[in-house]
């Protein structure tokens, strides 16, 4: 796309020091003449540079190179690897957000899960009670390492529904997707290795990298197309990337989904470099269209894709049952699971397997998707009504997150503090970046039933954002 080329040219001038912080960029009118581009192309290029923190818009003055733009470019545009661990204040901020989610007196606009009303809790309770009775009578054997066979067969069947033939021996059941991601990283990396992640990325990803003493290479995301493949290809040439951890469908926090062609190109690129992809696909079942997006694993021919998912987002968040289809690394992942905690809680596995065997799960998913789509419409409408002019929001085709880019002068951390004072939780952009970027971005959750309280809360946050 032309705007990407123009944005890359300007970013290159900033990288070389030809454009320094505080310098004014050509006006849109001047740039259209200088570069022979349309006004729309120039605006898109400037928006992209603004989103990356390289330039800033000043009211009635135009666009200027942002303070600290060189550091931003080095941190988030993959010129240099960013070493994680997080700083102590970053870690504290993440846990402040998590504390606000757990507080029942806080409206959970920053939550990482849908509301409890989204799940068939009574059906789960009955299934678990039945399993526990069998367990007490000794009818349930203990499943070690890879997980309960009946559950793994159901997972394999759902892979078939998605058009992927995954052998049952490749599936390892885990304590949620976070354990799956951790086991995969432990399998394919060593402390000090570089791992490519998306920017922005789910904050738990950053914490896992920190704990495993890994370095992060942040690859930028286009809000409509997903991972910037050209930037990633450049990173593979520049840095000794040992693995990558990406969400290719309904990415958290942006909600963006890569096209099939882009996923195929990603897998082909990785195969050429023999670099494994740990694919976090926990929102796959929450699509709004006619069919589920195909995971990158669909295009894997070398066993390099370790596909991780979970029932926490679609069925049973408290049961903490996830899995990984680990490709050529299955044996190592299974051994790592054994050495970590031997087995995922068997009754939870059996209860979920019981629900998957009938038609109730698909009916539940159908209704959940419809509810989420309606709730997204409501929240987008509220954001457009209440947030400041210039706020940009993408409309994902699944999941339950909205990623808002506020005007450049807005401070998401300040907005988080002010919102919390009013009893409202949001997720500020800097917690999704190893370099504390995205300071004018926030993530909102539309996974809760839309009520007057939620609408008033969005209005309150929008009013606070306008004040900034």
N, C-alpha and C positions, 0 to 999 in steps of 0.2 A: 504494500500500500504506500502511496506517495507521502502521506503524512508521517509514516514511520521513518522514511528516508530523510525527510526534512528534520524531524526530531533528532535522528541520529547524527546528522551533520552539526546541528547546534550543540548537542551533547558533546561531540568531539572537540568543538572549539572551547567548551568549558573545561574539558579534561586536559587539554593542552595549555590551559591558562590564557588563551587568547581573549576569552570572555571571563571577567572576574566578577565576584559578588558586588552588586550595586550597579553594574553597567546596564543601561537600557537597551532592550532589544528593538529591532525595527517594528514599527506599528504594523497591524495586519495589512493595511493598504500598501505600505512600503514593501512588506514581504511578498505580497502577491506579485508586485512588479519585479522585485529582485530575483525571485525564485521561479517566476513563470507559473505560479500555482494559484488555485482558486482560494477565495477567502475561507471556504469550508476546510480546505486542506491545512491552511495555516492555523486556523483555530484548533483543529484536531491535534496538530503538532504541538502547539503551545499548551493545550490541555494535558497532553501526555507528559510533557516536560514539567508542568506544574504538579501533576500527580506524583511524579518521581522526586519532587522537592528540589528541582534544579532551577526553576524560575518561579517568580511570584507576580501576581497581578496587583497593581496599586490603583485604587479608584481614581479615575480621570487622569491618570498618568501613563498607563500602559503596562508593559511587561518588563521585569528586571531580573537579572541573575540573582538568585536567592542567596542570603547569607549562609555560609557553610555548604554551598552547592558542591564544591569539590569533594568535601567529605561525604556528602550524600551520594554522589556518584560512585565513589570508591566503595561505600558500604552496601548500596542496594542495587548497583548496576553491574556487579560481578567483575569489576576491574581487579579487586583484591578479595581474597577470602576473608570473611568476618569470623573471628574466633569467638565461639561461645564457650565459656559460660556467660549467662546473663549476669548483669550487675545485681547487687543486693537489692537496690531500689526497684529494679525491674521485677524481680521475683516477688517482692512485697506487693507491688501493684497487681500482679496476677492474682495473688491470694486475696487481696482486697476485693477484686472483682468476683472471685469465687465465693467469698464470704457474703457479698451482697446477694448472690444467687440463692444461697442457702437460707437467708433471712426471710421468713414468711411475711414480714411487714414491708418488704421491698418489692415493688412491681418489677417482674423479671424480664425487662426488655433486653438485658444483656445475657440471658441464660443461654446455655449450650444445648439444652434439651427442649422438646415440646412440652406442653402441659400434660399432667398426668391423665387428664380426660381423653387424651389422644390414644390411650392404650387399653386393650381388653383385660383390665385387671381382674375382674371376676373370673373370666375364663382361665387366666393364668393361675389364679389361686386354686381353682378346682383341679387343674392338671397337676400342680405341685403337691396338693394334698393327697391325690391318688398315688403319685409317685412315692411320697413319704410313707404311706401305708405299706406299699410293696417293699420299700427299703427296710422298714422295721421287721417285716416278715422274712427278710433274707432273700427276697426274690430278685434283687438288683445286684448284679456283680459290679465290682469296682473297675472302671475303665481307666487305664493308665495312659499317659503320654499323649497319644494322638486324639483321644476323646471317644465318646460313645459312638458306636458304629451306626445306630439308628439315626442319630442326629447328622452324622457325616453323610449318610446316604441321602437325607433330605437336602442337605447343602449341595450335594452333587446334582440332585434333580433340579434345583433352582438354577444352577449353572447351565444345565441343559436348556431350561426355559429361556435363558439369556443367549443361547447359541454357542455355548462353550462346553466342550467335552473335557471335564476334569476328573481324573481317576480318584477313587475314594482314598487311596493310599497317599495322595498328595495333600489331603486336608488335615490340618492340625487345629484342634479346638483350643481356645485360649480364654483367659479371663478378660474379656472385652478386647476391643481393637487396640487399645494402648499397649497391652501386653504383646499382642501380635506384632505391632510395629517395633517394640523394644527387642523382642526376640530376633526379628529379622535384622535389625541393625547390629545386634551383637554377633550375628552369624556372618555378615558380609563385610564388617569393618573391624578395625582395631583402634584403640585410643590414639588420637592425633590425626586420624584420617579426615579427609574433606568429603562432605556430603552436600549434594545440591538440594536445596529446598526452594519452595516458592516464596515470593515476596509480594503481598503479605502471606503469612503461614499461620496455621492453627498454633496457638501459644503452647499447647502441650508438646508439640513437635520440638519447639525450642528447648523446653525443659528436658526432654529425652536426650537431645544432643548434649546438653550441658552435663547431665548425669553420666553419660557414656564418654565424656571428654572428647567430643568430636568437633570439627570445625564446620561452619556453615558457609556455603556459597549461595547467596540469594539470587534467584533468577526472577526477573520481573514478570508480572502477569498483565496481559491486556484484558480490560474489563469485559470485552465481548468475545474474545477469541481464546483466552486462557494463556497458558505458558508461552512465553516468547521463545520460539524454537531457534531463531537465529542467535539470540543472546545465549541460549543454552549450548548451541554448537560451538560458539566462541569460547564459552567457559570450559568446555571439554578440551579444547585445544590449549588453553592457557593454564589450567590447573589440574593436578592429579586427583580428579574426582573418583572416589572409590565406590560410591553408590549415590542414588538419588531417592528422595522420598517426596512423592507428588500426589495430590488429589486431582484427578483428571475429570471428574464429574461432580458438579455442585460443590465446588471447592469452598472450604471454610477458611476465611470469612467472606469471600467475594460472591460465592454462588455460581461462578462461571463454569461452563462445561466445554471442554475441547471437542472439536469435530472428530468424526471417525478418521478422516484423512490426517488430521494433526496427530491423533493418537498413534496411527500406523507409522507416521513419519518419526515420531518420538521413539517408538520401539525399534525401528530400523536403525536410527542414529545410535541408540544404545548398543544394539547388537554389533555394530561396526566397531565400537570401542570396548565391547565386552564388559559393560557396566550394568549391574543389576538395578532394576526399578522396584522399589517398595511402593506399591500402589494402595493408597488409603481410599477405600471406596464405601464408606459407611452410609452414605446417603443414596445409594444406587436405587433403592426401592421407592424413593420418594419423588418420582418424576411426575410431571403434569401432562406430558404428551401421551401419544398412543402407545409408546413402547419405551422400555428402559434403555438408557444410553449404554452402548457397548463399552466395557472396560478395556484398558490397554492390553490386558492379558489375552483378549481375543486375537491379537495380532502377534503374539509371542511364539516364536518357532525354536528358540534356543533355551527355554526354561529359565530366562533371566528375570521374569516378572514374578514377584512375590505379592500376590493379591490378598489384601487384608480387608475384612469387613466385620460386621457385628449386628446383633439383633437389638442393640441398645437404642438405636434411633427409630426403629420401625415397629418394635413389638414389646420388648421387656427391658427397660433401662436399668432397673435394679438387679437384674439377674446376672449381669456382667458376663455374657456369653458371646464370644467372638471367634474368629478363626482366620487362618491363613492358608491359601493354596500356594505352596512355596516353590513350585517348579523344581529345578535341579538342586535346590537347597533344602528339600523337605527333611531329609535325614538329620541334617545339622540342626534345623529348627526344632524338630521333635526331641532331639537330645538336650537342647538348651531348655526346652519346656520341662523336661524330666528333672533337670538339675535345678530348676527355679522353684517349682512347687508341685511337681509330679502330675497333678490332674486338676482340671477345672471342676467345680462343684457338680457332682453327677446328677443329683435331683433336678437342678436347673436345666442341665442338658436334656434330660428325659422329658421334662415338662414342655420345653420348647419343641422337641421332636414330636411329641404328641399333638401339639397344635398345628404343626406344619403338615402332618399327615392328612388332615381334613381340608375342607374348602374354606373354613372360617378365616384362615390367615389372609387369603386373597381378597375375601370380602372386606376384612378389616382394612387392608392396604388401600383398596379402592375408595373407601369412605375417607380414610386419612388423607389421601391425595386430594380429594375434592375439598375437604375442609381447609387444607393448607393453601390451596390455590385461591379460595375465597378470602382467607385471612391475609394473604399477600396483597390482593387487590385493595382491601381495606387499609392496610398499613401504607401502601404506596400512595393512595389517595390522601391519607392523613399527612404524610411527609410533604407531599406537594402543596398542601394547604397551609401547613404550620411552620415549615422550616424556611430558613432565609433564602432569598433569591440567589441563584447560582449553585444551590445544592444539587449534586448529581447522584442519581441512584439507578443501578442496573436492576433489571427484572429477571432473576434466574428462572429457569424452567423446571425447578424442583428444589428440594430441601426446604429450609425454613429460615434462612438468613437474608437480610438486606444489608448491603455494604454502601454506606453513605459517604460521599466525598463533599465535605462542607467547603464554603469559600476559604481561600488560603489563610486568611487572618484568624480563622477559628482555631481554638486550642481544645482538642478532644479530651486531654487530661483535665483541664479546668472544667469542661462540660460534664465530665464524669463526676467530679467533686460536687458541683452545683446540683446536678441531678440527684445524687445520693442524699444531699441535704433535704430534698423534697420527697424522699422515699421512693426513688426510681433508680433502677440499675441499668446501666448501658455498658457496652464493651468498647473501650477507647482503642483507636488504631495502633498506638505504640506497643501494646502487648502482643501484637501479631508480627513484630519485626525484631530481628536480632540487633538491629542498629537503632531501634527506637524511632523508626520512621513513621509515616502516615499519621502525622500529628493533627491533621485536620479531617481524619476519617473516624467513623464509628460503625460498629456492627449492631444491628437490631434483630430481635427474634420475633417472628410472626407466628410461631408455633403454638401459641396459646389462643384459646377462644377469644374472639374479638368482642369486647364488652365496653361499656361506657367508661369504665376505669382505665382500660388500655388506651382508648382514644384520648381521654383527658391527659394521660401520661405522655403520649406522643406529642400532644399539643404543648405540654409543659416543657418537654425537652426542646422542642422546636423554638419556643419562646426564649429559652435560655440561650440557644444557639444564635438567635438573632441578636441577642444582647452582646454577644462576643464579637 
